[in-house]
């Protein structure tokens, strides 16, 4: 096997270790310039070596891939990375989609890497965080909330609490006021996302009145992310967009 192929296989293992799962379409997009089914040989090789396993709990006959125990060790993780993720499958799937299948590329940030951004606060930041960057060196780190069934009033209450917490510690406060720290709301329901966005603006959650002379804009992102029930539909829509592009 060529060295480049070995490197790609290792990259795929580390990718699955970070996101807890992956899909064929994500691998095509992330590792093979979006070429359909280009990941087939890598998946076949990793399965033959016993480094990944396929799972079938998603609707629409969609297969996802997870590390085996041997694959977890090969990715420099503990065997816990190979444990079933059914109870957190919706969240992992939503974050994977948000990072790779949305219009803007992002990356999930590990807990140790959070310390690079927030040396004081990282240990208390237990929610997932995703990094969004552009070519000009600008970035925003988003605290991610995956929403399935939540009352708008409860979400509003939670968001206020997130903002208060961020403002209470110097490092997250500085990032928030500089526009480098914000909040991402992910949902499979696009209509609900519009409602949540309107709710945030109507209640001025996106504005931080720190001083009478200056008003700061808090970054918010409202992203579509399919659930375990709607992933098949979402992938079909993604294929159609690619075909028509």
Rosetta silent file (secondary structure, phi, psi, omega in degrees, C-alpha in Angstrom):
SEQUENCE: XXXXXXXXXXXXXXXXXXXXXXXXXXXXXXXXXXXXXXXXXXXXXXXXXXXXXXXXXXXXXXXXXXXXXXXXXXXXXXXXXXXXXXXXXXXXXXXXXXXXXXXXXXXXXXXXXXXXXXXXXXXXXXXXXXXXXXXXXXXXXXXXXXXXXXXXXXXXXXXXXXXXXXXXXXXXXXXXXXXXXXXXXXXXXXXXXXXXXXXXXXXXXXXXXXXXXXXXXXXXXXXXXXXXXXXXXXXXXXXXXXXXX
SCORE:     score description
SCORE:     0.000 S_00000001
   1 L     0.000  138.737  179.870    0.000    0.000    0.000 S_00000001
   2 L   -66.830  152.619 -179.327    1.260    3.463   -0.842 S_00000001
   3 H   -60.043  -37.778 -179.404    2.317    5.746    1.984 S_00000001
   4 H   -62.569  -37.428  178.465   -0.359    8.254    1.026 S_00000001
   5 H   -66.015  -41.298  176.890   -3.044    5.568    1.383 S_00000001
   6 H   -61.600  -42.881  179.839   -1.717    4.642    4.834 S_00000001
   7 H   -62.793  -40.117  179.964   -1.779    8.280    5.841 S_00000001
   8 H   -66.161  -41.566  178.076   -5.345    8.634    4.589 S_00000001
   9 H   -61.311  -42.536  178.363   -6.449    5.560    6.526 S_00000001
  10 H   -64.315  -39.491  178.038   -4.900    6.968    9.691 S_00000001
  11 H   -61.862  -39.370  178.441   -6.592   10.282    9.016 S_00000001
  12 H   -66.588  -41.993  177.346   -9.958    8.562    8.687 S_00000001
  13 H   -59.616  -45.807 -179.728   -9.420    6.698   11.968 S_00000001
  14 H   -66.379  -35.996  176.194   -8.567    9.920   13.769 S_00000001
  15 H   -61.463  -47.437  179.561  -11.556   11.644   12.151 S_00000001
  16 H   -65.372  -37.599  177.736  -13.930    8.940   13.408 S_00000001
  17 H   -61.581  -38.045 -179.238  -12.302    9.098   16.823 S_00000001
  18 H   -71.559  -44.749 -173.767  -12.933   12.835   17.042 S_00000001
  19 H   -95.855   -3.413  178.101  -16.542   12.802   15.816 S_00000001
  20 L    74.560  -15.417  177.302  -17.450    9.359   17.259 S_00000001
  21 L  -163.354  168.865  170.752  -18.904    8.309   13.900 S_00000001
  22 E  -153.603  169.934  177.869  -18.814    9.111   10.222 S_00000001
  23 L  -122.916  157.591  177.176  -20.738    8.610    6.976 S_00000001
  24 H   -57.701  -44.039 -177.719  -19.525    7.719    3.496 S_00000001
  25 H   -63.782  -33.793  177.403  -20.658   11.085    2.137 S_00000001
  26 H   -68.108  -43.593  178.876  -18.698   12.888    4.838 S_00000001
  27 H   -63.253  -42.079  176.404  -15.531   10.928    4.033 S_00000001
  28 H   -57.613  -43.041 -176.696  -15.947   11.662    0.311 S_00000001
  29 H   -71.758  -41.887 -172.714  -16.309   15.348    1.129 S_00000001
  30 H   -82.554  -31.384 -172.104  -13.554   15.580    3.740 S_00000001
  31 H  -117.963  -13.981 -172.162  -10.867   13.338    2.239 S_00000001
  32 L  -132.479   32.075  174.874  -11.614   12.911   -1.480 S_00000001
  33 L    55.979   28.533  175.573  -12.619   16.350   -2.798 S_00000001
  34 L    79.121    8.292 -179.157  -16.304   15.420   -2.795 S_00000001
  35 L   -73.722  124.323 -176.199  -15.980   12.611   -5.355 S_00000001
  36 L   -58.874  130.910  175.721  -18.887   10.200   -4.880 S_00000001
  37 L    63.962   13.539  179.955  -17.939    6.818   -3.414 S_00000001
  38 L   -68.449  -17.722 -178.586  -14.227    7.665   -3.531 S_00000001
  39 L   -84.492   -2.213 -171.973  -13.896    6.481    0.069 S_00000001
  40 H   -55.436  -44.579 -177.266  -14.954    2.912   -0.763 S_00000001
  41 H   -66.304  -38.693  178.927  -11.443    1.440   -0.845 S_00000001
  42 H   -66.364  -43.489  178.354  -10.445    3.045    2.438 S_00000001
  43 H   -62.287  -44.920  179.649  -13.607    1.815    4.156 S_00000001
  44 H   -59.803  -44.908 -179.177  -13.118   -1.680    2.745 S_00000001
  45 H   -64.204  -44.959 -178.961   -9.497   -1.775    3.906 S_00000001
  46 H   -66.518  -34.765  177.029  -10.283   -0.512    7.407 S_00000001
  47 H   -69.337  -42.234  179.556  -13.115   -3.012    7.790 S_00000001
  48 H   -62.375  -33.793  178.563  -10.932   -5.900    6.596 S_00000001
  49 L   -81.369   -3.514  179.364   -8.312   -4.916    9.171 S_00000001
  50 L    73.160   25.563 -176.193  -10.968   -4.852   11.892 S_00000001
  51 L   -96.336  -19.921  174.912  -10.374   -1.175   12.641 S_00000001
  52 E  -135.053  158.521  176.568  -13.908    0.092   11.989 S_00000001
  53 E  -129.249  150.785  176.963  -17.390   -1.391   12.245 S_00000001
  54 E   -99.034  145.842 -179.227  -20.565   -0.437   10.451 S_00000001
  55 E  -123.639  153.074 -171.695  -23.772    0.390   12.320 S_00000001
  56 L  -132.257   33.702 -178.915  -27.322    0.419   11.027 S_00000001
  57 L   -86.761   -3.931 -179.576  -29.419    2.331   13.570 S_00000001
  58 L   -86.150  148.023  177.834  -30.091    5.275   11.236 S_00000001
  59 L   -74.595  166.223  177.500  -33.284    5.532    9.216 S_00000001
  60 L    75.509   20.974 -179.451  -33.303    5.513    5.417 S_00000001
  61 L    56.463   37.674  179.102  -30.910    2.556    5.196 S_00000001
  62 L   -96.056  126.766  177.787  -28.003    4.827    6.045 S_00000001
  63 L   -95.202  137.593  169.892  -24.899    3.151    7.452 S_00000001
  64 E  -118.755  161.305 -174.543  -22.556    4.931    9.809 S_00000001
  65 E  -119.544  140.544 -179.159  -19.075    3.860   10.839 S_00000001
  66 E  -133.560  157.203  177.526  -17.512    3.703   14.269 S_00000001
  67 E   -70.111  144.478  165.589  -14.108    2.624   15.540 S_00000001
  68 L   -81.514  175.980  177.683  -13.550   -0.903   16.774 S_00000001
  69 H   -62.648  -41.229  177.780  -11.510   -1.331   19.939 S_00000001
  70 H   -65.520  -39.142  177.438   -8.414   -1.984   17.843 S_00000001
  71 H   -64.349  -37.300  177.771   -9.222    1.058   15.714 S_00000001
  72 H   -62.835  -43.436  178.733   -9.564    3.205   18.810 S_00000001
  73 H   -65.076  -38.375  178.963   -6.109    2.145   19.978 S_00000001
  74 H   -65.868  -27.625  177.978   -4.689    2.798   16.497 S_00000001
  75 L   -90.113   12.821  178.710   -6.168    6.311   16.691 S_00000001
  76 L    63.768   36.122  176.772   -4.378    6.842   20.038 S_00000001
  77 L  -119.637  170.585  173.705   -7.634    6.667   21.988 S_00000001
  78 L   -81.824  166.147 -179.548   -8.914    4.364   24.709 S_00000001
  79 H   -66.449  -12.614  176.804  -11.222    1.483   23.873 S_00000001
  80 H   -61.063  -24.125  179.160  -14.074    3.593   25.286 S_00000001
  81 H   -67.590  -13.026  179.062  -14.135    5.304   21.864 S_00000001
  82 H   -97.391   -0.595 -177.966  -15.531    2.056   20.465 S_00000001
  83 L   -68.162  150.057  177.534  -18.471    1.911   22.880 S_00000001
  84 L   -56.379  145.903 -175.442  -22.008    2.124   21.444 S_00000001
  85 L  -121.513   22.697 -174.609  -23.243    5.711   21.092 S_00000001
  86 H   -53.725  -41.465 -176.705  -26.981    5.155   20.674 S_00000001
  87 H   -68.678  -20.212 -179.217  -27.941    7.473   23.535 S_00000001
  88 H  -118.946   14.206 -174.329  -25.879   10.306   21.974 S_00000001
  89 H   -60.461  -42.762 -178.968  -26.276    9.355   18.325 S_00000001
  90 H   -60.245  -45.193 -178.765  -28.466   12.354   17.449 S_00000001
  91 H   -65.883  -46.309 -179.917  -25.970   14.843   18.905 S_00000001
  92 H   -61.044  -41.723 -179.512  -22.933   13.242   17.276 S_00000001
  93 H   -65.238  -42.926 -179.677  -24.706   13.080   13.912 S_00000001
  94 H   -62.289  -42.625 -179.198  -25.831   16.721   14.115 S_00000001
  95 H   -68.923  -39.558  176.412  -22.321   17.953   14.906 S_00000001
  96 H   -58.262  -45.730  179.651  -20.814   15.849   12.112 S_00000001
  97 H   -64.163  -44.816 -178.922  -23.264   17.404    9.654 S_00000001
  98 H   -58.323  -36.734 -176.557  -22.674   20.923   10.994 S_00000001
  99 H   -81.786  -33.790 -170.301  -18.928   20.556   10.484 S_00000001
 100 H  -117.375  -24.804 -171.703  -18.816   18.851    7.076 S_00000001
 101 L  -111.105   -0.719  175.588  -22.109   19.081    5.206 S_00000001
 102 L   -84.141  176.892 -177.845  -23.099   22.691    5.830 S_00000001
 103 L   -74.364  -18.292 -178.653  -22.059   25.543    3.530 S_00000001
 104 L  -117.379  127.616  178.310  -19.268   26.604    5.907 S_00000001
 105 L   -72.709  142.362  178.812  -16.534   24.156    7.035 S_00000001
 106 E  -141.813  172.956  179.068  -16.017   23.770   10.760 S_00000001
 107 E  -142.590  136.168  175.123  -14.138   21.486   13.140 S_00000001
 108 E   -70.062  135.911 -177.481  -15.045   19.962   16.470 S_00000001
 109 E  -104.773  127.542  179.730  -12.655   21.106   19.184 S_00000001
 110 L   -72.801  161.972  179.233  -11.480   18.613   21.789 S_00000001
 111 H   -59.361  -45.682  177.443  -11.506   19.433   25.476 S_00000001
 112 H   -60.696  -38.070 -179.030   -7.676   19.674   25.656 S_00000001
 113 H   -70.684  -23.671  176.437   -7.629   21.990   22.628 S_00000001
 114 H   -60.508  -27.677 -179.309  -10.201   24.247   24.283 S_00000001
 115 H   -65.159  -24.889  176.577   -7.458   25.206   26.732 S_00000001
 116 H   -66.611  -31.113  179.501   -5.639   26.953   23.897 S_00000001
 117 H   -89.443  -41.480 -173.394   -8.603   29.298   23.606 S_00000001
 118 L  -132.527   79.704 -178.553   -9.729   29.442   27.227 S_00000001
 119 L   -57.836  -34.045 -177.754   -6.971   28.540   29.718 S_00000001
 120 L   -82.795  -36.156 -167.228   -9.149   29.587   32.663 S_00000001
 121 L  -102.897  -13.260 -170.515  -12.530   28.270   31.571 S_00000001
 122 H   -53.797  -39.744 -176.241  -11.880   25.126   29.535 S_00000001
 123 H   -65.172  -22.352 -178.583  -12.393   22.731   32.441 S_00000001
 124 H  -100.618   -0.122 -179.831  -15.916   24.054   33.022 S_00000001
 125 L   -95.025   92.919 -173.248  -16.983   24.073   29.363 S_00000001
 126 L   -93.459  -10.745  179.331  -18.680   20.710   29.037 S_00000001
 127 L   -79.561  158.358  173.954  -20.741   21.368   25.904 S_00000001
 128 L   -63.777  146.308  176.673  -19.430   20.572   22.410 S_00000001
 129 E  -130.986  136.040  179.181  -17.555   23.428   20.710 S_00000001
 130 E  -123.042  139.218 -177.369  -16.927   23.853   16.984 S_00000001
 131 E  -100.575  128.963  175.816  -14.414   26.173   15.337 S_00000001
 132 E  -115.831  127.455 -179.168  -15.307   28.165   12.237 S_00000001
 133 E  -128.925  155.260  171.369  -12.522   29.917   10.316 S_00000001
 134 L  -122.021  176.393 -174.269  -12.235   31.885    7.108 S_00000001
 135 L   -69.319  -11.846 -178.907   -9.342   32.537    4.779 S_00000001
 136 L   -92.408    6.279 -179.843   -8.587   35.907    6.368 S_00000001
 137 L    87.043   -1.519  176.695   -7.604   34.398    9.686 S_00000001
 138 L   -77.001  150.621 -179.674  -10.875   35.345   11.365 S_00000001
 139 E  -150.872  161.224  170.567  -12.537   32.715   13.511 S_00000001
 140 E  -144.029  132.297  176.942  -15.423   32.040   15.840 S_00000001
 141 E  -100.297  120.150 -175.681  -15.669   29.264   18.376 S_00000001
 142 E  -104.221  130.618  166.955  -19.281   28.157   18.843 S_00000001
 143 E   -79.270  122.317 -169.857  -20.784   26.484   21.889 S_00000001
 144 E   -99.549  132.022  172.960  -23.137   23.982   20.242 S_00000001
 145 E  -122.343  117.180  176.890  -26.658   23.160   21.381 S_00000001
 146 E   -92.648  119.900 -173.980  -28.475   20.414   19.471 S_00000001
 147 L  -106.929  129.376  173.310  -32.207   20.982   19.781 S_00000001
 148 L  -115.931  -67.342  177.434  -34.816   18.287   19.226 S_00000001
 149 L  -126.914  108.046  179.429  -37.797   19.024   21.438 S_00000001
 150 L  -150.422  140.754  175.865  -37.568   22.193   23.488 S_00000001
 151 L   -75.869  139.034 -179.540  -39.959   24.993   24.303 S_00000001
 152 H   -52.472  -40.211 -179.321  -38.785   28.393   23.004 S_00000001
 153 H   -62.919  -38.020  179.432  -39.040   29.911   26.491 S_00000001
 154 H   -70.034  -38.962  177.005  -36.777   27.193   27.894 S_00000001
 155 H   -64.059  -42.103  178.526  -34.239   27.670   25.112 S_00000001
 156 H   -59.578  -43.564  178.409  -34.269   31.409   25.744 S_00000001
 157 H   -61.246  -43.721 -179.716  -33.630   30.793   29.433 S_00000001
 158 H   -64.640  -43.252 -179.089  -30.745   28.456   28.635 S_00000001
 159 H   -63.526  -39.487  176.297  -29.154   30.883   26.182 S_00000001
 160 H   -61.081  -39.613  178.573  -29.278   33.671   28.748 S_00000001
 161 H   -66.009  -40.348  178.099  -27.535   31.354   31.194 S_00000001
 162 H   -60.963  -43.112 -178.514  -24.844   30.507   28.616 S_00000001
 163 H   -66.483  -44.221  178.280  -24.202   34.205   27.999 S_00000001
 164 H   -58.928  -43.070 -179.914  -24.039   35.017   31.720 S_00000001
 165 H   -63.895  -43.068  179.897  -21.545   32.199   32.235 S_00000001
 166 H   -63.751  -36.127 -179.436  -19.393   33.356   29.324 S_00000001
 167 H   -76.782  -12.795 -174.604  -19.353   36.918   30.633 S_00000001
 168 L   -86.041  -11.260 -178.731  -18.379   35.766   34.128 S_00000001
 169 L  -121.699  133.678 -172.817  -14.876   34.550   33.219 S_00000001
 170 H   -53.833  -42.641 -174.396  -12.207   36.851   31.737 S_00000001
 171 H   -72.315  -43.282  177.679  -11.086   34.624   28.849 S_00000001
 172 H   -71.461  -32.864  177.885  -14.560   33.700   27.552 S_00000001
 173 H   -62.184  -46.726 -179.561  -15.770   37.245   28.186 S_00000001
 174 H   -61.617  -43.272 -179.285  -12.985   38.729   26.056 S_00000001
 175 H   -66.586  -38.868  179.760  -13.644   36.252   23.230 S_00000001
 176 H   -63.615  -45.888 -176.861  -17.398   36.869   23.358 S_00000001
 177 H   -74.399  -21.788  176.173  -17.043   40.640   23.163 S_00000001
 178 L   -86.119   -3.581 -178.539  -14.453   40.375   20.381 S_00000001
 179 L    81.950   15.216 -179.094  -16.829   38.253   18.296 S_00000001
 180 L  -102.259    0.758  178.394  -14.668   35.140   18.609 S_00000001
 181 E  -138.885  133.313 -177.625  -17.040   33.167   20.846 S_00000001
 182 E  -155.667 -161.412 -171.176  -20.693   32.516   20.210 S_00000001
 183 E  -134.768  129.411  179.666  -23.547   30.047   20.245 S_00000001
 184 E  -111.888  129.260  176.667  -24.771   27.613   17.596 S_00000001
 185 E  -110.187  121.534 -178.254  -28.288   26.178   17.655 S_00000001
 186 E  -113.794  136.038  178.951  -28.754   23.050   15.529 S_00000001
 187 E  -151.505  153.526  174.903  -32.105   21.534   14.604 S_00000001
 188 L   -82.183  -10.963 -175.941  -33.616   19.248   11.975 S_00000001
 189 L  -104.677  106.584 -176.263  -36.606   21.611   11.722 S_00000001
 190 H   -65.874  -33.704  177.909  -35.830   24.645    9.565 S_00000001
 191 H   -65.358  -41.722  177.845  -39.044   26.406   10.603 S_00000001
 192 H   -64.708  -37.367  177.391  -38.125   26.064   14.265 S_00000001
 193 H   -59.760  -42.248  177.480  -34.661   27.421   13.498 S_00000001
 194 H   -63.072  -39.416  177.647  -36.248   30.546   12.004 S_00000001
 195 H   -64.066  -43.060 -179.892  -38.423   30.868   15.102 S_00000001
 196 H   -64.652  -40.875  178.727  -35.391   30.529   17.373 S_00000001
 197 H   -63.224  -42.729  178.135  -33.457   33.126   15.383 S_00000001
 198 H   -64.169  -39.596  179.469  -36.375   35.543   15.591 S_00000001
 199 H   -61.426  -43.894  179.800  -36.678   34.862   19.315 S_00000001
 200 H   -61.344  -44.284 -177.814  -33.008   35.680   19.890 S_00000001
 201 H   -73.458  -37.570  178.693  -33.254   38.984   18.009 S_00000001
 202 H   -64.256  -31.073 -179.445  -36.588   40.012   19.528 S_00000001
 203 L   -98.061    6.789  175.892  -35.105   39.549   22.989 S_00000001
 204 L    57.590   31.840  177.247  -31.787   41.199   22.020 S_00000001
 205 L   -67.750  -22.161 -178.203  -29.755   38.208   23.129 S_00000001
 206 L   -82.015    0.072  179.729  -27.339   38.957   20.297 S_00000001
 207 E  -117.412  131.958  178.182  -26.490   42.316   21.871 S_00000001
 208 E  -112.797  108.531  179.320  -24.338   42.739   24.967 S_00000001
 209 E   -87.867   87.038 -177.707  -24.812   46.105   26.658 S_00000001
 210 E   -87.145  -35.024 -179.937  -21.597   46.233   28.624 S_00000001
 211 E  -143.287  156.003 -179.595  -21.209   49.991   28.692 S_00000001
 212 L   -62.628  -24.216 -174.019  -23.377   52.981   27.740 S_00000001
 213 L   -92.341  -13.183 -175.546  -20.913   53.980   25.041 S_00000001
 214 E  -145.869  138.039  177.789  -20.512   50.663   23.245 S_00000001
 215 E  -117.641  131.425 -177.195  -22.725   47.750   22.240 S_00000001
 216 E  -105.295  140.746  178.281  -21.237   44.366   21.402 S_00000001
 217 E   -97.729  122.385  179.829  -22.746   41.858   18.967 S_00000001
 218 L   -88.514  127.075 -179.826  -22.694   38.262   20.191 S_00000001
 219 E   -66.962  129.683  171.816  -22.249   35.698   17.382 S_00000001
 220 E  -126.792  144.178  176.914  -25.167   33.311   16.904 S_00000001
 221 E  -132.498  131.260  179.892  -25.432   30.561   14.293 S_00000001
 222 E  -117.530  106.238 -170.188  -28.646   28.688   13.472 S_00000001
 223 E  -118.079  138.949  173.641  -27.809   25.549   11.544 S_00000001
 224 E   -75.095  134.927  175.280  -29.810   22.761    9.973 S_00000001
 225 L  -149.360  122.707 -176.348  -28.693   19.304   11.074 S_00000001
 226 L   -68.435  158.480  175.315  -30.670   16.117   10.406 S_00000001
 227 L   -96.855 -178.862  178.138  -31.694   13.679   13.090 S_00000001
 228 L   -64.054  -25.213  179.719  -31.369    9.905   13.076 S_00000001
 229 L   -84.204  -27.678 -173.171  -34.855    9.768   11.518 S_00000001
 230 L  -109.307    6.426 -175.346  -34.273   12.355    8.773 S_00000001
 231 H   -63.774  -36.260  179.342  -30.664   11.658    7.765 S_00000001
 232 H   -63.070  -42.975  177.980  -31.694    9.692    4.657 S_00000001
 233 H   -63.659  -43.177 -178.524  -33.807   12.589    3.383 S_00000001
 234 H   -62.694  -40.615  179.490  -31.000   15.053    4.143 S_00000001
 235 H   -67.020  -38.047  176.649  -28.451   13.006    2.207 S_00000001
 236 H   -63.213  -41.419  177.588  -30.771   12.789   -0.801 S_00000001
 237 H   -63.828  -38.823  179.152  -31.184   16.587   -0.716 S_00000001
 238 H   -63.301  -42.293  178.539  -27.413   16.969   -0.472 S_00000001
 239 H   -62.987  -41.572  179.435  -26.901   14.782   -3.555 S_00000001
 240 H   -63.416  -41.171  178.907  -29.440   16.803   -5.533 S_00000001
 241 H   -62.956  -40.382  178.557  -27.705   20.067   -4.609 S_00000001
 242 H   -63.403  -42.434 -178.550  -24.384   18.626   -5.762 S_00000001
 243 H   -64.931  -37.149 -176.111  -25.906   17.464   -9.052 S_00000001
 244 H   -88.141   -7.329 -177.479  -27.482   20.856   -9.721 S_00000001
 245 L   -70.890    0.000    0.000  -24.453   22.896   -8.677 S_00000001
